[in-house]
Amino acid sequence: MACLNDQSWAPSLPEMVFVRLSFKEDIENGEPDTNSTPFPFEKVFPVYAMGFSKPDSDPVVLASAESADPIWDAVREEAKLEAEKEPILSSFLYASILSHDCLEQALAFVLANRLQNPTLLATQLLDTISYVMMHDRGIQHSIRLDVQAFKDRDPACLSYCSALLYLKGYHSLQSYRVAHVLWNQGRKVLALALQSRISEVFGVDIHPAAKIGEGILLDHGTGVVIGETAVVGNRVSMMHGVTLGGTGKEVGNRHPKVGDGALIGACSTILGNIKIGEGAMIAAGSLVLKNVDPHSMVAGTPAKVIGYVDEKDPSLTMKHADDGSQQRTEARDQKTGKSADMDVLHKRIESLNRELLEEKQTRGAAEEALKHVLEDMKGLLQSAEEKTQASIVELSAKNQKVLIAEKESRIAEMDAASSGEAARLRAALDSGKAELAHQKQEHALKMKLEIVESNCIRAEIEAAKMRSQLELKVSVQNQMLNKKDGELLAAKEEINHLESEFSSYKVRAHALLQKKDVELAAANDSEQLRALEEAIKEAERELSLVSSERDKAFQDFQDVLANHDKELAERDAAINNSKQQIKSIEIKLDSANAHYQFEKEAWETNLQNFEES
């Protein structure tokens, strides 16, 4: 399948073959013999047994079987049958199971839709849960063992499909597994957010840091609380209302450790860092505060041992009251026969004391003999050590003489070889010095060439700056002259306007004088004559006033023209001066370029001659 192409969970199936995870067939066929051979494969995993005649110990053979994921195949077949029986659920079954390629995708879809809220959207949860399940082999293995446990041990679970879709104990357990992976990846905030949603939706509070094994059954699931440092083994069954908590505000390792195959009854409370042994049974409503031995049955508040469990894993049989009355009767019978047993024990203790006294006496004699032997051995060891030291001194003297002779011969060889090596090194040193001097001279020439090039580049940059500054000044002066030209044109227009008004005044005055002459000729009395004379005088005054204004405007125009001519002359002089400066700069730049080219050619020639030499 596309989701299990890496065979992430199949290689571990042989390890599950001989682990007793299902006892339904035992219940139908009678009690099993716990001392017999391992439990049959088809009884442990009835779905995994499809197509297998017997368990194969080779993981590769299992991984390459035709039915790569029989659990998922069974879920799809059950979903198809349910869709045919209940057409109203066909779209729900298609969206939840039949439209997906593997169990991981289907389970991620179901959990995302159960845990969503306005702040944790279903699409975001689906991406997160799918990624975790598709990349974690442990979860791929656990979700299949868990659904098998629900199908085998919960009589209300009709099929794998119903466990996957409807059982909130299964949903809360798989949601915890996703949160646990996120917690281990360092995404603790998201893991705690998922824990909060699991508690709100399913009524189950499991801390993401808790460690829970595989093949777990949370029957009903309501009210289950598992603390941060709690550890739950494999094949454990828990009823509703179970609490695995601490005893106070202390930090660190403070929660219970439940062994494999334990059965914990409804509303049981286990507090503190205590151990619940493998195959132990906790009766419903018990308060456990101390360690529980393996395969023992405890009950009460506080819990006490009331018997022992015959089965290896009571979590698989789900028998909460396995002949409890008979066990209590046997306990009472044991108390009545206690006195007889005590007498036998006293006699046995006295005989053991006598044997112990005899053993002490014999041990004392043996210790004395051993002391004498040890003293003799010490003397022998001291003499042997003295002989060893003498031989070591003698050998060291001989070795020193041999080493001295070898070193002297080696020194002579090294002296002979060093003379030739020294001559070779001196020749190599002389050639290295010559090459170094050549490189230094070449480097000095290159540095001088680079300095000349940088000076020329700097001169070009300064010339360009001066040219741009002069061009800027010329453009500013041109703008000022253009402004002055505009002002002169405006003054000319005003003078023309005044001349036109003066001409109109002349025409009016002439017409008025003619009219007055006519009126004067036609006047018959002196009063009209005087009025005409006054009118003539008034006209003459107006004419003189207009004439003075015209003369003043003309004089102003003459002054403006003179100033304009002066400014034009100054501008022409400044332009000529700028042009001369630009020409001088260009001449300097040309001379600098010629000098640079000459020096460059000279340096290149020298460098070429030096390289050839």
C-alpha positions in Angstrom: 0.0 0.0 0.0 1.0 3.6 -0.5 1.0 4.3 3.2 3.0 1.3 4.3 5.5 0.9 1.5 8.4 1.2 4.0 7.0 -1.8 5.9 7.3 0.2 9.0 5.1 -2.0 11.2 5.2 -5.4 9.5 8.7 -6.5 10.7 7.7 -6.3 14.3 4.7 -8.7 13.9 6.7 -11.8 14.7 7.5 -10.3 18.1 3.7 -10.0 18.7 3.0 -13.5 17.6 3.9 -15.2 20.9 2.5 -12.3 23.1 -1.0 -13.2 24.4 -3.1 -10.3 23.2 -6.5 -12.0 22.8 -8.2 -14.5 25.0 -11.6 -14.7 23.3 -11.0 -18.1 21.9 -9.7 -19.2 25.3 -13.0 -18.1 26.9 -15.0 -20.1 24.4 -12.8 -23.3 24.5 -11.9 -23.3 28.2 -9.1 -22.0 30.3 -5.6 -22.1 28.7 -2.6 -23.9 30.1 -0.2 -21.1 31.1 2.7 -23.5 31.2 2.2 -24.9 27.7 3.5 -23.7 24.4 3.1 -20.1 23.3 -0.4 -18.9 22.4 -1.5 -19.8 18.8 -1.1 -17.1 16.2 -4.7 -17.2 14.9 -6.0 -16.7 18.4 -3.8 -13.7 19.1 -4.5 -11.9 15.8 -7.5 -13.5 14.0 -7.3 -10.8 11.3 -3.5 -11.1 10.8 -3.9 -14.8 10.5 -5.7 -14.5 7.1 -3.5 -16.1 4.5 -1.0 -17.5 7.0 -0.8 -21.1 8.0 1.6 -20.4 10.9 3.7 -17.6 12.2 6.9 -17.0 10.3 10.0 -15.9 12.2 11.4 -14.1 9.2 10.3 -10.4 9.1 11.0 -10.1 5.4 8.6 -13.0 4.6 5.9 -11.3 6.7 6.5 -7.9 5.1 6.2 -9.3 1.6 2.9 -11.1 2.2 0.1 -10.3 -0.2 -2.1 -8.7 2.5 0.2 -5.9 3.5 -2.3 -4.5 6.1 -5.1 -6.9 7.0 -6.4 -4.6 9.7 -7.0 -1.9 7.1 -8.5 -4.4 4.6 -10.9 -5.5 7.3 -11.9 -1.9 8.1 -12.7 -1.2 4.5 -14.7 -4.4 4.0 -16.7 -3.6 7.2 -17.3 0.0 6.0 -18.6 -1.3 2.7 -21.0 -3.7 4.4 -22.2 -1.0 6.8 -22.8 1.5 3.9 -24.9 -1.1 2.1 -27.0 -1.8 5.2 -27.4 1.8 6.2 -27.5 4.1 3.1 -28.0 7.1 5.3 -24.4 6.6 6.6 -22.9 5.9 3.2 -21.5 9.4 2.7 -20.1 9.5 6.2 -18.4 6.1 5.8 -17.0 7.1 2.4 -15.6 10.4 3.7 -14.2 8.7 6.9 -12.8 5.4 5.5 -13.5 4.5 1.9 -11.9 7.6 0.4 -8.6 7.1 2.1 -5.6 5.0 1.1 -4.5 3.7 4.5 -5.5 3.4 8.1 -3.3 6.4 9.1 -5.1 8.8 6.7 -8.6 7.6 7.8 -7.7 7.9 11.5 -6.2 11.4 11.0 -9.5 12.4 9.3 -11.6 11.1 12.1 -9.5 12.7 14.9 -9.2 16.1 13.1 -13.0 16.3 12.8 -13.5 15.3 16.4 -11.0 17.7 17.9 -11.6 20.7 15.7 -12.8 24.0 17.1 -12.9 27.7 15.9 -9.2 28.1 16.7 -7.9 24.6 15.7 -9.3 24.1 12.3 -9.9 20.6 10.9 -7.7 21.2 7.9 -4.8 22.3 10.1 -5.2 19.4 12.5 -5.6 16.9 9.5 -2.2 18.1 8.1 -0.5 17.8 11.5 -1.9 14.4 12.5 -1.4 12.9 9.0 2.3 14.0 8.9 3.0 12.6 12.4 1.3 9.3 11.6 2.8 8.9 8.2 6.3 9.5 9.5 6.3 7.7 12.8 6.7 3.9 12.7 5.8 3.6 16.4 2.4 5.1 15.9 1.7 3.0 12.8 2.4 -0.1 14.9 0.5 1.1 18.0 -2.8 2.1 16.3 -3.2 -1.4 14.8 -2.4 -3.2 18.1 -4.8 -0.8 19.9 -7.7 -1.4 17.6 -7.1 -5.1 17.8 -7.2 -4.8 21.6 -10.5 -3.0 21.5 -12.0 -5.5 19.1 -10.8 -8.5 21.2 -11.4 -7.3 24.8 -14.5 -5.0 24.6 -17.6 -7.1 24.0 -19.5 -3.9 23.0 -17.1 -3.3 20.1 -18.7 -5.0 17.1 -16.0 -4.5 14.5 -12.7 -2.7 13.7 -14.7 -0.1 11.8 -16.8 0.8 14.9 -13.7 1.1 17.0 -12.2 3.5 14.5 -15.3 5.6 14.1 -17.2 5.7 17.4 -15.2 4.6 20.4 -13.9 7.7 22.2 -11.5 5.6 24.3 -9.7 4.6 21.1 -9.9 8.2 19.8 -8.4 9.7 23.0 -5.6 7.2 23.1 -4.5 7.8 19.5 -4.8 11.6 19.9 -2.5 11.2 22.9 0.0 9.3 20.8 0.1 12.2 18.3 0.5 14.8 21.1 3.3 12.6 22.6 5.3 12.7 19.3 4.9 16.5 19.1 6.0 16.8 22.7 9.2 14.8 22.0 9.8 16.9 18.9 9.9 20.1 21.1 6.4 21.3 19.9 5.1 21.4 23.5 2.6 24.2 23.0 0.8 22.4 20.3 0.9 19.1 22.3 -0.7 20.8 25.3 -3.3 22.4 23.0 -4.2 18.9 21.8 -4.3 17.6 25.4 -6.8 20.4 26.3 -9.0 19.5 23.3 -8.8 15.7 24.1 -10.0 16.5 27.7 -12.8 18.7 26.4 -14.1 16.4 23.7 -13.5 12.9 25.2 -13.3 13.6 29.0 -9.8 11.9 29.1 -6.8 13.8 30.4 -3.5 12.2 29.4 -0.3 14.3 29.7 1.7 14.3 26.4 4.9 13.4 28.3 3.4 10.2 29.7 4.7 6.9 28.2 2.0 4.4 27.2 2.7 1.0 25.5 0.9 -0.9 22.8 -2.2 -3.0 22.7 -4.0 -0.7 25.3 -7.7 -0.8 26.1 -9.4 2.3 27.5 -12.9 0.9 28.0 -15.4 3.8 27.9 -12.5 6.1 28.5 -14.5 8.6 30.6 -12.7 10.1 33.5 -9.3 8.5 32.8 -6.4 10.7 34.1 -2.7 9.8 33.4 0.0 12.1 34.8 3.2 13.5 33.3 5.7 10.9 34.5 3.4 7.9 34.4 4.5 4.8 32.5 2.0 2.2 31.2 3.3 -1.1 29.8 2.0 -3.1 26.9 -1.4 -5.0 26.8 -2.8 -3.0 29.8 -6.6 -2.7 30.2 -8.2 0.3 32.0 -11.8 0.9 32.8 -13.4 4.3 33.2 -12.5 6.7 36.0 -8.9 5.4 36.4 -6.4 7.9 37.9 -2.6 7.5 37.7 -1.6 10.6 39.7 0.9 12.1 42.1 0.6 12.6 45.8 1.3 16.4 46.1 3.1 19.3 44.5 6.5 17.7 44.2 8.2 17.7 40.8 10.2 15.0 39.0 9.3 11.3 38.8 6.1 11.3 40.8 3.5 9.1 39.0 2.8 5.3 38.9 4.5 2.7 36.7 2.2 0.0 35.4 3.6 -3.2 34.2 2.7 -5.2 31.1 -0.7 -7.1 31.1 -2.1 -5.3 34.2 -5.9 -4.9 34.6 -7.1 -1.8 36.4 -10.8 -1.7 37.4 -13.3 1.1 37.2 -12.8 4.2 39.4 -9.4 2.9 40.7 -6.9 5.5 41.9 -3.2 4.8 41.9 -1.0 7.6 43.5 2.7 8.2 43.7 5.8 6.8 42.2 4.9 3.2 42.8 5.1 0.1 40.7 2.2 -2.1 39.6 3.7 -5.5 38.7 3.2 -7.4 35.5 -0.1 -9.2 35.3 -1.5 -7.5 38.4 -5.2 -6.9 38.9 -6.6 -3.7 40.7 -10.2 -4.2 41.8 -12.7 -1.5 41.0 -12.8 1.5 43.4 -9.4 0.7 45.0 -7.0 3.3 46.3 -3.4 2.0 45.7 -0.6 3.8 47.6 2.1 1.1 47.7 3.9 -1.2 45.2 1.8 -4.2 43.9 3.6 -7.5 43.3 3.3 -9.1 39.9 0.2 -11.3 39.3 -1.4 -10.2 42.6 -4.9 -9.0 43.2 -5.5 -5.9 45.4 -8.7 -4.3 46.6 -9.9 -1.8 49.1 -9.0 1.7 50.3 -6.1 1.6 50.9 -5.6 -1.5 48.7 -4.4 -4.8 50.1 -3.5 -8.1 48.6 -6.6 -10.3 48.5 -5.2 -13.1 46.2 -3.2 -13.9 43.2 -4.0 -14.2 39.5 -3.5 -17.5 37.7 -3.5 -16.0 34.2 -0.3 -14.4 32.8 -2.2 -11.3 31.6 -5.5 -10.6 33.3 -6.0 -7.6 31.0 -6.7 -10.0 28.1 -9.3 -12.1 30.0 -11.0 -9.0 31.5 -12.1 -11.1 34.5 -12.6 -8.5 37.3 -13.7 -11.0 40.0 -11.9 -14.3 39.3 -13.2 -16.6 42.1 -12.7 -13.9 44.7 -14.8 -15.7 47.3 -12.8 -18.9 46.9 -9.5 -17.0 47.3 -10.7 -15.3 50.5 -11.8 -18.8 51.8 -8.3 -20.1 51.1 -6.8 -17.1 52.9 -8.9 -17.9 56.0 -7.9 -21.6 55.9 -4.3 -20.5 55.7 -4.7 -18.4 58.9 -6.3 -21.4 60.8 -3.4 -23.6 59.9 -0.8 -21.0 60.9 -0.1 -22.4 64.4 1.0 -25.9 63.1 3.2 -24.3 60.5 4.8 -22.1 63.1 5.8 -25.2 65.2 7.4 -26.7 62.1 9.2 -23.4 61.4 10.5 -23.2 65.0 12.0 -26.6 64.7 13.5 -25.9 61.4 15.1 -22.6 62.8 16.7 -24.5 65.7 18.3 -27.1 63.3 19.5 -24.3 61.1 21.1 -22.5 64.1 23.0 -25.7 65.1 24.2 -26.1 61.5 25.3 -22.5 61.5 27.3 -22.9 64.7 29.1 -25.9 63.3 29.8 -24.0 60.1 31.3 -21.1 62.0 33.7 -23.5 63.9 34.9 -25.2 60.7 35.3 -21.8 59.0 37.5 -20.5 61.9 39.9 -23.5 61.4 40.0 -22.9 57.7 40.8 -19.2 58.2 43.8 -20.0 60.4 45.2 -22.5 57.8 44.6 -19.9 55.1 46.6 -17.3 57.0 49.6 -19.6 57.3 49.4 -20.3 53.6 49.2 -16.6 52.8 52.3 -15.8 54.9 54.3 -18.5 53.0 53.1 -17.1 49.7 54.2 -13.6 50.7 57.8 -14.8 51.5 58.0 -16.6 48.1 56.7 -13.5 46.3 59.3 -11.2 47.9 62.2 -13.5 46.9 60.8 -13.8 43.4 60.5 -10.0 43.2 64.1 -9.5 44.3 65.4 -11.8 41.6 63.2 -10.0 39.1 64.6 -6.6 40.0 68.2 -7.9 39.7 67.6 -9.4 36.3 65.9 -6.1 35.2 68.9 -4.1 36.2 71.3 -6.4 34.3 69.1 -6.3 31.2 68.7 -2.5 31.3 72.6 -2.1 31.4 73.0 -4.3 28.3 70.2 -2.6 26.5 71.7 0.8 27.2 75.0 -0.2 25.6 73.3 -1.5 22.5 71.2 1.6 22.2 74.2 3.9 22.6 76.0 2.1 19.8 72.9 2.3 17.5 72.5 6.0 18.2 76.2 6.7 17.5 75.9 4.9 14.1 72.7 6.7 13.3 74.3 10.1 14.2 77.2 9.4 11.8 74.8 8.6 9.0 72.8 11.7 9.7 76.0 13.8 9.7 77.0 12.4 6.3 73.5 13.0 4.9 73.2 16.4 6.4 76.2 17.8 4.6 74.7 17.1 1.1 71.3 18.2 2.3 72.8 21.5 3.6 74.4 22.2 0.2 71.1 21.5 -1.5 69.3 23.7 0.9 71.8 26.5 0.5 71.3 26.3 -3.3 67.6 26.3 -2.9 67.8 29.2 -0.5 69.9 31.3 -3.0 67.5 30.5 -5.8 64.5 31.4 -3.5 66.2 34.7 -2.6 66.7 35.6 -6.2 63.2 34.7 -7.1 62.0 36.7 -4.1 63.9 39.7 -5.1 62.5 39.4 -8.7 59.0 39.2 -7.3 59.6 42.2 -5.0 60.9 44.3 -8.0 57.9 43.1 -10.1 55.5 44.0 -7.3 57.1 47.4 -6.9 56.7 48.1 -10.6 53.1 47.0 -10.5 52.5 49.2 -7.5 53.9 52.2 -9.2 51.8 51.5 -12.3 48.7 51.3 -10.2 49.6 54.6 -8.5 50.0 56.3 -11.9 46.7 54.9 -13.1 44.9 56.0 -9.9 46.4 59.5 -10.3 45.2 59.7 -13.9 41.8 58.4 -12.9 41.6 61.0 -10.1 42.6 63.8 -12.5 39.9 62.7 -14.9 37.3 62.7 -12.1 38.4 66.2 -10.9 38.3 67.5 -14.5 34.8 66.1 -15.0 33.7 67.7 -11.7 35.1 71.1 -12.7 33.4 70.8 -16.1 30.1 69.9 -14.6 30.4 72.9 -12.1 31.2 75.3 -15.0 28.4 74.0 -17.0 26.1 74.4 -14.0 27.2 78.0 -13.6 26.7 78.8 -17.3 23.2 77.2 -17.1 22.4 79.4 -14.1 23.6 82.5 -15.8 21.6 81.6 -18.9 18.5 81.3 -16.8 19.2 84.7 -15.2 19.6 86.3 -18.6 16.5 84.7 -19.9 14.7 86.1 -16.9 16.1 89.6 -17.6 15.0 89.3 -21.3 11.5 88.5 -20.1 11.5 91.6 -17.9 12.8 93.8 -20.8 10.0 92.5 -23.1 7.5 93.3 -20.4 8.9 96.8 -20.0 8.8 97.3 -23.8 5.2 96.2 -23.9 4.4 98.7 -21.1 6.1 101.5 -23.0 4.1 100.7 -26.1 1.0 100.7 -24.1 1.8 104.2 -22.7 2.6 105.5 -26.2 -0.8 104.2 -27.4 -2.5 105.9 -24.5 -0.6 109.1 -25.2 -1.6 109.1 -28.8 -5.2 108.5 -27.8 -4.9 111.5 -25.4 -3.5 113.7 -28.2 -6.4 112.7 -30.5 -9.0 113.5 -27.7 -7.2 116.8 -26.9 -7.2 117.8 -30.6 -10.9 117.0 -30.9 -11.6 118.9 -27.7 -9.7 121.9 -28.9 -11.6 121.8 -32.2 -14.9 121.6 -30.4 -14.0 124.4 -28.1 -13.0 126.6 -31.1 -16.3 125.9 -32.7 -18.1 126.7 -29.5 -16.0 129.8 -29.0 -16.8 131.0 -32.5 -20.5 130.4 -31.9 -20.5 131.9 -28.4 -22.4 135.2 -28.0 -21.6 136.2 -24.6 -18.5 136.5 -22.3 -19.6 133.8 -19.8 -19.4 131.1 -22.4 -16.1 132.4 -23.5 -14.7 132.2 -20.0 -16.0 128.7 -19.5 -14.4 127.6 -22.7 -11.1 129.2 -21.7 -11.1 127.3 -18.4 -11.9 124.1 -20.2 -9.0 124.7 -22.5 -6.7 125.4 -19.6 -7.8 122.1 -17.9 -7.2 120.2 -21.1 -3.7 121.8 -21.4 -2.9 120.7 -17.8 -4.0 117.2 -18.5 -1.9 117.2 -21.7 1.1 118.3 -19.8 0.6 115.7 -17.1 0.4 112.9 -19.7 3.5 114.3 -21.4 5.4 114.2 -18.2 4.4 110.6 -17.5 5.4 109.6 -21.0 8.8 111.3 -20.6 9.3 109.5 -17.3 8.3 106.1 -18.7 10.6 106.7 -21.7 13.5 107.6 -19.3 12.8 104.4 -17.3 12.8 102.4 -20.5 16.2 104.0 -21.5 17.6 103.0 -18.1 16.3 99.4 -18.4 17.8 99.2 -21.9 21.2 100.4 -20.5 21.1 97.9 -17.7 20.2 95.1 -20.0 23.0 96.0 -22.4 25.4 96.0 -19.4 24.2 92.6 -18.1 24.5 91.2 -21.6 28.0 92.4 -21.8 28.8 90.9 -18.4 27.2 87.6 -19.4 29.2 87.4 -22.6 32.4 88.1 -20.7 31.5 85.4 -18.1 30.7 82.9 -20.9 34.0 83.7 -22.7 35.9 83.3 -19.4 34.2 79.9 -18.7 35.0 78.8 -22.2 38.6 79.7 -21.7 38.7 77.8 -18.4 37.2 74.8 -20.0 39.7 75.0 -22.9 42.5 75.2 -20.4 41.2 72.3 -18.4 40.8 70.2 -21.6 44.4 71.1 -22.6 45.6 70.0 -19.1 43.5 66.8 -19.3 44.9 66.0 -22.8 48.4 66.6 -21.6 47.8 64.5 -18.5 46.4 61.7 -20.7 49.4 61.9 -23.0 51.7 61.8 -20.1 49.8 58.9 -18.6 49.9 57.0 -21.9 53.6 57.7 -22.2 54.3 56.5 -18.6 52.1 53.5 -19.1 53.9 52.5 -22.3 57.2 53.1 -20.5 56.2 51.0 -17.5 54.8 48.2 -19.7 58.1 48.2 -21.7 60.1 48.1 -18.6 57.9 45.3 -17.1 58.2 43.3 -20.3 61.9 43.7 -20.5 62.1 42.7 -16.8 60.0 39.6 -17.3 62.1 38.6 -20.4 65.3 39.1 -18.4 
